[in-house]
């Protein structure tokens, strides 16, 4: 359980940092900053979101999916696999 809490706390910290980046983007637009600077910051924010998404997916696979595959019913196992397939399908 400690690993799960630590992982959640890390993800919360990452998302709070991203929240600050988005607020910074708003200020940049309000201050009429150079477009390329804003676009660079948008790219950094997108990269941070992608990294957070990857970490959350790893945590999900390591906790929820792993538990369902080890202990769950066949229906629970299928459901977890379908959830992952659906997620990957949307990313394409």
C-alpha positions in Angstrom: 0.0 0.0 0.0 2.9 2.4 0.7 4.0 2.2 -2.9 0.5 3.1 -4.1 0.4 6.2 -1.8 3.8 7.3 -2.9 2.9 6.8 -6.6 -0.3 8.8 -6.1 1.6 11.6 -4.3 4.1 11.8 -7.1 1.3 12.0 -9.7 -0.4 14.7 -7.7 2.8 16.7 -7.5 3.3 16.4 -11.3 -0.2 17.5 -12.0 0.1 20.5 -9.7 3.3 21.5 -11.6 1.4 21.1 -14.9 -1.4 23.2 -13.4 1.2 25.9 -12.8 2.5 25.6 -16.3 -1.0 26.1 -17.7 -1.5 29.2 -15.5 1.9 30.4 -16.8 0.6 30.0 -20.4 -2.4 32.1 -19.6 -0.2 34.8 -18.2 2.1 34.6 -21.3 -0.9 35.2 -23.5 -2.3 38.0 -21.4 1.1 39.6 -21.5 1.2 39.3 -25.3 4.5 37.3 -25.2 6.2 36.0 -28.3 4.2 33.2 -30.0 7.2 30.9 -30.3 7.9 31.2 -26.6 4.3 30.3 -25.8 4.4 27.4 -28.2 7.6 26.1 -26.6 5.8 26.2 -23.2 2.8 24.4 -24.7 5.1 21.6 -25.9 6.7 21.3 -22.5 3.3 21.1 -20.9 2.2 18.4 -23.3 5.4 16.5 -22.6 4.7 16.7 -18.9 1.2 15.5 -19.3 2.4 12.6 -21.5 5.0 11.6 -18.8 2.3 11.7 -16.1 -0.1 9.6 -18.3 2.7 7.0 -18.7 3.4 6.9 -15.0 -0.3 6.5 -14.2 -0.6 3.7 -16.8 2.4 1.9 -15.2 0.8 2.2 -11.8 -2.5 0.9 -13.1 -0.9 -2.0 -14.8 1.2 -2.8 -11.7 -1.7 -2.5 -9.3 -5.2 -2.9 -10.7 -4.4 -5.0 -13.7 -1.9 -7.2 -11.9 -4.4 -7.8 -9.1 -7.2 -8.7 -11.5 -5.0 -11.1 -13.4 -3.8 -12.8 -10.3 -6.9 -13.0 -8.2 -9.9 -11.8 -10.2 -12.6 -13.8 -11.9 -12.3 -14.4 -15.6 -14.8 -11.6 -16.2 -12.6 -9.2 -14.2 -9.6 -10.2 -16.1 -11.3 -9.7 -19.5 -12.6 -6.3 -18.3 -9.1 -5.0 -17.4 -7.7 -6.2 -20.7 -10.5 -4.6 -22.6 -10.0 -1.3 -20.7 -6.3 -1.2 -21.7 -7.1 -2.1 -25.4 -9.8 0.7 -25.5 -7.3 3.1 -24.0 -4.6 2.3 -26.5 -7.2 2.5 -29.4 -8.1 6.0 -28.4 -4.5 7.1 -28.4 -3.9 6.2 -32.0 
